[in-house]
């Protein structure tokens, strides 16, 4: 299994508190069968602003401290969507996942900004693929899967958080996660780990839960094949999503 979303670098956001915790998180991932993990610190103006070189240096140090642990550690970031996010990616100021074509993007928790549709279109037209982080926790998406369908139809992928499938973010997020799976709107499962206790870097329990909905083969793709394609910048073409009745209005009404 490969985990493309984890806050395991200490001192840059609300993730690992120190190097000791970071190493404990790596040990938990290894014990769970995770072979590769991406360090994705938050990048949010005015809150968390680790620079590209800072993240690369911390990843290098974590690799050194990890020693012979059997796990690959990759650089990345989780970019909070803002008007300047596109420029940061295109100009190379913001880290993509393993420096490749995939960009992990977080939306506000309670709505889907109108500008994100143009952002997705602009990013894909430049050869990048945005991955929307944990949309099942977004209040707008929970009430309207059509909003997420539009983003996927425009070229975005989505990252489902394993803890949501297990109910750790509440019944609404769990229900939305299940609905995303049923509608082919979930493409990769990641941990979004922040600590070594409640939000941990493990995927096996979520894989088993997803398998109940989409079957073992499809669930395994979401924690293995698709993440590996993302890390190697291979193009991934998802299945056509199953739209809710009356969906895609914004997409078809665009000029």
N, C-alpha and C positions, 0 to 999 in steps of 0.2 A: 504494500500500500504506500501511497505517496500523498503527503499533506501539503497543499499549496497555500494554506493560510494559518499562520501561527505567530503569536507575539512572544518570541523567545529571546529577544535581545534585551538585556537589562539596561535600565537608565534612559530609555528614549521615549517610552509611552507608558500605558497602564498595564503592560505585560509583566514579564519576569522581573522580580524585584532586585535580583543580584545574580552573579555568575553561578552561585550554588544552586539557586532555583532553576536557572536555565539548564544546568546539567541534569538536575533531577527530572526536568521535563523531557530532555532527550532520552533519559533512561526509561521513562514511562512509554515514550513513543516506540523505542526499540522493543520493549517487552510486549507491546501490542501488535508488533509485526510491521511497523512503519519503517520503510527503507530509505525514504527521503522526505525532507521537510523544508519548507520555504519560510525564512524569516521575513515577516511582513509587518513592520512597525507602522502604526498610524502616521499619516501625513495630513495634518489639518492646520491650516493657517491660524495662528494665534493660540494654538493649543499644543500640538505636537509637530515639530518641524525638523526632524533629523535629515540632514543633507545626504546626498548620494554617497559622497566619500566616507561620511561617518558610518553609514550602514554597511558599506563594503568592508570597512576596517573592522567593525564589530563582528561581522560574519566570519572574517578571517581569524579573528581571535577566538571565536566560539569553536571553529573547526580545530584550532590548535589545542584548546582546552579539552575538547571532546576526545582527543587521543585516538585510540583504536576502536571506539564505539562503532558498530556496524550500521552507520546511518549517514547519508549524504545531506549536507546543509547548503541551501541555495539562498541567494539574496533576492529581495523583492521589497514591496511596500503595499500598503493599503491606502489608496488615495481617496480622501473625502472629496466628493464631487463639488467643484466650484467653477466659476466662469474661466479661471486661468488654468484648469487642469489639463486641457488639451495642449496648451503651449508648453507646460512643464514636461509632458511626455515627449512631444515632437522635438523639443529643443534638447532633450537628454538630461534635463535637470531632475527628473523624477525616475526612480527605478521601476522598470517593468519586472515581471516575474522571470527570474534568472536572466535578465537583460535581453529578453526576447520580444516576441510580438504580442504577448498577452498582458493585459493591464488590469489589475484588481482595483475595482472602484466601489466605494461605499456611498450609498445614498442617505439622505436624512431619514431618521427613523419613522417619521409620521406622514411623509408625502413623497411623490415622485415629481421632481421639478420639471416644468415644461421644457427647459433648456437641455435636459439630458437626452432627449430624442435627437436633436441636432448634434449633440456631442457624440453620440454613438455613431451616427452617420458619418460625421467628419473623421472620427478615429478609424473606422473601418475603411474609409476611402483612402487613408494613408497607410494601409497595410497592417494596422493593429487590430486586435480583438479585445474589446472590453469584457471583463467578467464581473458581473454584478454580485457583490458580496452579500450573503445572507438576506436575500429579498423576502424570505418568509417571515422575517421579523418587522418588515415595513408595514405600517398600518394601512396604507393605501392598497398595497398588494394583497393584504389579508382580506380586504373587502372587495377587490376588483382584480382578478387575475388577468383581465384584458390589458391592463397597464403593463404587465410583465410580458405578455404575449407580443405586444408591439415592439418592445425592446429586443426581444429574441428575433422577431421577424426582420428587424433592422440590422441584425448581425451580432448582437451581444450573446454571451453565454451567461449562465448563472451558477453560483456556488452556494450549495445548501450546507448549513451548519449541522454537524452530526448531533449536537446537543438539542437542537430543535426537534429532530425526529424522535428523540427520547423524552420529550416533554419538559426539558429543563428550562425552556424559555416560556413556558405556559401553554395552555390548551390552544390558544389562537395561532401561535407560531407552529405548533405541532400539526394542527389541522391544515394550515397553509402549506407546510412542508409535504404532507401527504398529497394534497391537491396538486402541487407542482410535479410530483412524481407521476401521478396519474395522467396529467396533461402534457407530459414530456417537456416540462419547463425547468427541470433540474438536470444539470450536466455533470457536475462534479460535487462530491461531498468532501468537506474539509472540517478541521476541528475548530478553527478560530480560537485556539487555546490561548489563555492569558496567564494561567498559574499552574501549580502542581497539585491543586486540590479540586475545586469545583469545575473550573473550565480547563480541562486537561487535554493534552495532545494525543488522544486515542480515537480510533476510527472503527474498530471491529464491531462494537455494539451497534453503531449507526448503520454499518454495512448490513448487519443481520436484519435490522428493522426495515431498511430500504428493500431488501430482498423479499420481504413479505408482500410488498406492493408491486414491484417490477420484476421480480425473479432474481435468482442468484447471478446469472450471467450479466444482466444489465447493471445490477448493483455493483458487481466487481469492476466493471468498466469505469464506474464513477469514482472509485478509489484507487484505480491502478492504471488502466490504459489511457483514459482521458487526461489525468494529471501528468503522465509521462509525455504525452503528446504536447501538452502545454509547456512543460519544462524544456522540451527540445524544439519548440516553436514550429511544430508540425501543424498544418491546417486541419481543423476538426469541423466536420459538417454535421450538425445535430439533426435529429429527426424533426419533421414538421410538428409544431406544437398543436395541441387540441385546444382551439379557442373557445372561450365561453360564448354563449349566445349574445350576439350584438357586439362582439369584440372587434378590435382593430379600427375603430372609427377614426382615431387620430391619424393613424398611418395612411388610410385611404383618403383622408380629407386634406392631406398636406399638399401644398402647391409646388 
